[in-house]
Every structure is written in C-alpha cells, then in structure tokens.
Amino acid sequence: MGESRRGPLKSAVPSNLVSLVRRCSRTACGRPAVATLTYVYADSTAVLGPLATYAEPHCYDLCAEHSERLTAPRGWEVVRLADSSGPARPSGDDLEALANAVREAARPQKRAAEAGGSARSADPMEVARRGHLRILRSPEN
C-alpha cells in the first residue's frame, strides 16, 4: 500500500525548506536569477541591474538568458546598469605591467647585480644594496 500506478505517494504536508537560490520570474523558467528588472512608469523606463539583495514585490528577477533578451515596449527605454560587484576585467595596461613584472622577476640575478653595480657607481650616495632596498650615505658625511 502507499504506492500508486504513478509511483510513491508524495506528502501532502508542504515543506518548510525554501530554496536559497532565487529563480527567474519568467513563466516555466527555473534557472537561477542573475539580474533584477524594475519599471519606472513615470519615465517609461525599464531598469535592469544586478540581482537585488532582497526580492521586492514589484521587481522581477531574471536569469542570464532572459536578461540578455529583454526588450521594452515601443516608446520605452531600457537602462542596463553595470554590475560593479564582479571582478573587473584587466585592461591592456594591466596585462603589460604584469608581463613586465614577470620579465623582471625572471631576469637572472647575475645580470641584475651587474645592472645594480653600474648604478651604484653612478650614485655616490649609495653605500650598499639589498634586493630593491638601498642604503644611502648621510648627506652630512
């Protein structure tokens, strides 16, 4: 008993467990929400921004696919707010600086010492060097 033709009977008592992942508000879409849509009726504007901290009654949570395909009614404007919480993409300058730092770190110590030796003779104030630190003579001496 307790079995039906469709399989085991489900409990009629609702579960108190609630999913911690917010789902897309679109009908029949169960994907996780990544953005929140809000309408500003006075300005005829639809605002799509990062997922709100709390679910609001007059806002709609959308998954990545539905947020990308979002269109507004004729005469309305869609404002897409950038998500600043995510990691920033590196710029060309950042990548070049990183490449230069790697090249500098990979330079053999012998060449680095030679380069430092010629610089030491050019600066009469420098007494010694340890890594990137320099010991300078007092200007009074």
N, C-alpha and C positions, 0 to 999 in steps of 0.2 A: 504494500500500500504506500501512499505518498508519491507514487510515480504516476505519470500520465503518459499519453502517447507522445507528447512533445518533449518529455524529459522530466527531470526532477522539478518539484513544485518550488516556486520562489516564495520567499517570505513576504507576507502582506504588511509587515511592520517596516516602515521606512527607516533607513539607516541614518544615524546621526553624523556619520562621516561626510564631510564636504571636501570636494577636490580643492587643493590649494592652487591649482593652475586655473587661471581664468580662460574661458573658451571664447571663440569667435561668436559674435552676436548674430551672424547671418544664419538663416534657417538651414538646417541639415548640415551645418559645418561644425565639426568637433575639434578643429585644430586649435592649438594654443594661441591666445591673443598676444599681439606684439605692439599694437597701437590703439589709441582711443580717438574716436570721432565725436565731435561736438558741433552743433549747429548754432550759428548766431543769426537768428531770423531777421533782426532789425537791419543787419548789413548784408543779407543774402549771401552768407559765407559759411562754408563747411571747413572746420579746422581739424586737421589730422595731425596728432602729435604722439609723443611717446606714451606708452601704456601708463595710465593714471595710477596713482598709489592705491586708491580705493575705487570700487565700482560705484558709479553715480547713476541715479535713475534715468537721467535724460542724456546719457552718453552711451556710445556704442563701442564695444571692444571688437577689434578686427584682427584677423590673422594676417600674416605677411602677404599672402596672395590677394586677399580682398582689399587690403590697404593699398597695394600697388595698382589694382584695377579700379580704384574708386573714381567715380565721376560724379559731378554735381548736376542738378537740374539746369536747364537753359537759363542764363541770366545770373547764375550763382557763380561764385569764385571759390576755388579750393585752395586753402592755405596749408602747406605741409611744413610743419615745424621740424627742424633737425633734432635728432636725438643726441644730446651732448653727453649722455651718461656713458656711452660706449667708448671704447678706446679710439683715440684719434689715429688716422692713417698717417704714416710717415711721409713727409714731403721729400722732394729731391735733395734739398739741403741737408735734411736729417740723415738720409742714406749716404750722402757724400761725406759728411762728418764722421759717420760710423766707419765707412771704408778707410778714411784717413787714419782714424784711431787704430784700426786693426793693422794697417800697414806699419804704423809707428811701433806698435807692440811687437810685431813680427820681425822688426829690424834686429839683426844680430847685435849683441852687446858690444862687440869689438868695435863696430862702426860707430855705435852710439858714443862710446868712450872717446874715439878719435874726434868725433864732431864736438864733444864736450871739451876735449883738450885744447882745440884751437880756439874755442870760445873763451876758455879760461885765460889764455894768454892775451886775448884781446881786452879782457876786463881786469884791470889791475886791482880792483876792489875785491875780487873773488879769491878766497883763500882755499876753499875745498868744495867738493860737490858730493852729495849722497843721493842718488836717484834724481828726482826732479827738484830737490832742495839744494840751495847754495848757501854757503857760509861766507859772509862778506866781512871785510875788514872795517873797522870803525873809521869814519871819515876823519877823526882827530888823529889817527896814527899814520 
